[in-house]
Amino acid sequence: MNRPPFSPVVAMSARQSLGLSPQQVTEQMNACGIPVDISVIHAWEVGEYRPTEDELFVLADVLWCRTTELMEIQDPRTLREHRLARRLTAAKVAHSVGMETAAYERAEETHSWTGDGRQTAALLRVLDLTLHQLARATGQPGAPGAAPVTGSVRTGTR
């Protein structure tokens, strides 16, 4: 999967507002188990490179901000954005809803949800979504601001 959206300006501003140097960010990320080099921090801050999901989660902790701030997302709209806002990996969400990781990743990529009733209820819980938010994230007709894609949301049981 590709790297999440990232705002170099927000990241640098958050770092500077905490009075941290790029070296201190590097040290704190390394202490959290995410090995990065100071050149990576510089690359992020000038927009040459974007962090991975795991790097984004730890960077948000180090900078005392939400992942959505670093992604410049006011209101998560897609399944992926909702997942990243909650600092969850696709594998964790897939496991939590009882499906294969590849199937869940496909749902994010295609903006569709075909899980059964149990899986849908679990997805709503793990991502803290309403049915309306799920419909909007999967481009369902009638959902205000729905993405212009086709997909299906099944909430019944099999």
Backbone torsions as a table, in degrees:
resi	resn	phi	psi	omega
1	MET	NA	148.6	-178.1
2	ASN	-76.6	169.2	-176.2
3	ARG	-74.0	151.3	-178.9
4	PRO	-69.4	161.2	174.0
5	PRO	-60.8	152.3	-175.8
6	PHE	-155.1	137.4	177.4
7	SER	-107.2	106.9	177.4
8	PRO	-58.5	-37.7	-177.8
9	VAL	-64.5	-44.6	179.7
10	VAL	-65.2	-43.0	-179.4
11	ALA	-61.6	-46.9	-179.6
12	MET	-64.6	-42.5	179.8
13	SER	-62.3	-43.2	179.0
14	ALA	-63.5	-42.8	178.3
15	ARG	-61.2	-47.9	-177.8
16	GLN	-65.9	-37.3	-179.8
17	SER	-66.1	-24.7	175.6
18	LEU	-87.3	-6.5	-179.1
19	GLY	72.5	26.6	179.9
20	LEU	-95.1	143.4	173.2
21	SER	-88.3	160.7	174.5
22	PRO	-56.0	-35.6	178.3
23	GLN	-63.1	-40.7	178.9
24	GLN	-66.5	-37.6	176.3
25	VAL	-62.7	-44.4	177.8
26	THR	-57.2	-49.0	-178.3
27	GLU	-61.5	-42.6	-179.3
28	GLN	-68.5	-38.9	178.5
29	MET	-65.7	-42.1	177.4
30	ASN	-61.4	-40.8	178.9
31	ALA	-64.2	-25.9	178.2
32	CYS	-87.9	4.2	176.5
33	GLY	91.4	9.9	177.1
34	ILE	-112.5	99.6	-176.7
35	PRO	-72.9	114.9	174.2
36	VAL	-132.6	159.9	-179.0
37	ASP	-111.7	154.4	-178.5
38	ILE	-57.7	-30.4	178.7
39	SER	-65.1	-29.6	177.3
40	VAL	-68.8	-43.1	177.8
41	ILE	-59.7	-45.5	177.8
42	HIS	-61.5	-42.4	179.9
43	ALA	-62.9	-39.4	176.6
44	TRP	-62.5	-45.9	-173.5
45	GLU	-71.5	-17.9	176.0
46	VAL	-104.6	3.1	175.5
47	GLY	80.0	15.1	178.5
48	GLU	-79.4	-20.5	-172.5
49	TYR	-152.7	146.6	176.7
50	ARG	-114.5	146.8	179.4
51	PRO	-68.5	155.2	171.1
52	THR	-71.6	174.2	177.8
53	GLU	-60.2	-47.6	-179.4
54	ASP	-62.1	-40.4	177.4
55	GLU	-64.4	-40.1	178.9
56	LEU	-61.5	-44.8	-179.2
57	PHE	-60.1	-46.0	-178.5
58	VAL	-71.8	-39.0	177.5
59	LEU	-59.7	-40.8	177.7
60	ALA	-61.3	-40.3	176.5
61	ASP	-63.3	-47.4	-178.1
62	VAL	-61.7	-37.7	-177.6
63	LEU	-92.1	4.8	178.0
64	TRP	53.0	49.9	178.3
65	CYS	-141.8	173.7	178.5
66	ARG	-86.1	152.7	176.6
67	THR	-60.9	-35.2	-179.6
68	THR	-63.3	-31.5	176.1
69	GLU	-65.0	-46.9	-179.4
70	LEU	-66.2	-24.4	178.3
71	MET	-92.4	-4.8	-175.2
72	GLU	54.5	50.1	177.8
73	ILE	-118.7	116.2	179.2
74	GLN	-76.1	-44.8	-174.5
75	ASP	-135.5	105.7	-179.8
76	PRO	-54.9	135.5	-176.2
77	ARG	-119.3	-24.5	-178.2
78	THR	-109.2	165.1	176.6
79	LEU	-57.1	-43.3	-178.9
80	ARG	-62.5	-45.1	179.5
81	GLU	-62.9	-40.5	177.5
82	HIS	-63.3	-42.1	179.9
83	ARG	-64.4	-47.2	-180.0
84	LEU	-64.3	-34.7	178.3
85	ALA	-62.4	-27.6	179.4
86	ARG	-98.1	7.6	177.1
87	ARG	56.5	46.8	178.9
88	LEU	-115.8	143.8	173.7
89	THR	-82.6	159.4	176.6
90	ALA	-60.8	-38.4	179.6
91	ALA	-62.5	-40.5	179.7
92	LYS	-65.0	-44.9	179.2
93	VAL	-64.3	-45.6	179.8
94	ALA	-57.5	-47.7	179.0
95	HIS	-60.6	-43.0	-178.0
96	SER	-64.6	-30.4	-179.1
97	VAL	-97.9	-3.5	176.9
98	GLY	78.7	44.6	175.7
99	MET	-140.0	165.0	177.2
100	GLU	-68.2	146.1	-179.5
101	THR	-57.8	-42.8	-179.4
102	ALA	-60.8	-37.7	179.4
103	ALA	-66.9	-42.2	178.4
104	TYR	-65.6	-44.0	178.6
105	GLU	-59.9	-37.0	177.0
106	ARG	-62.7	-39.2	177.9
107	ALA	-61.7	-41.4	177.5
108	GLU	-65.0	-44.4	-176.5
109	GLU	-67.0	-37.5	-175.8
110	THR	-95.2	-3.7	-178.0
111	HIS	56.7	42.2	177.8
112	SER	-136.0	156.2	178.8
113	TRP	-134.2	122.0	-179.0
114	THR	-123.1	18.2	179.1
115	GLY	-65.5	156.8	177.7
116	ASP	-76.4	-177.7	-176.4
117	GLY	-59.7	-42.8	179.3
118	ARG	-64.7	-44.5	179.7
119	GLN	-65.2	-38.7	179.2
120	THR	-65.5	-44.7	178.2
121	ALA	-60.5	-42.0	178.7
122	ALA	-65.0	-41.3	178.8
123	LEU	-62.4	-43.5	179.0
124	LEU	-59.9	-40.6	179.4
125	ARG	-68.2	-50.9	-173.5
126	VAL	-67.3	-34.9	178.2
127	LEU	-95.5	-0.2	-179.8
128	ASP	54.1	52.4	-178.1
129	LEU	-106.8	153.6	166.5
130	THR	-93.3	165.3	175.8
131	LEU	-60.3	-36.4	178.3
132	HIS	-61.7	-43.8	179.0
133	GLN	-65.2	-38.8	177.5
134	LEU	-64.1	-43.4	178.7
135	ALA	-61.8	-42.4	179.6
136	ARG	-65.5	-41.5	-178.4
137	ALA	-67.5	-24.2	-178.8
138	THR	-106.3	11.0	173.0
139	GLY	69.6	33.4	-179.2
140	GLN	-73.0	138.9	177.5
141	PRO	-58.4	141.2	177.1
142	GLY	89.8	-10.8	177.3
143	ALA	-86.2	117.0	-179.7
144	PRO	-54.1	130.4	178.5
145	GLY	74.1	17.6	-178.9
146	ALA	-64.5	143.5	177.1
147	ALA	-65.4	143.3	-176.4
148	PRO	-79.8	60.3	176.8
149	VAL	-130.8	162.4	177.5
150	THR	-99.1	151.5	180.0
151	GLY	-176.9	178.4	179.0
152	SER	-135.8	144.1	172.9
153	VAL	-120.7	115.0	175.5
154	ARG	-109.1	126.4	179.6
155	THR	-112.6	-4.0	179.5
156	GLY	-79.2	166.5	177.8
157	THR	-92.1	158.0	178.7
158	ARG	-90.1	NA	NA
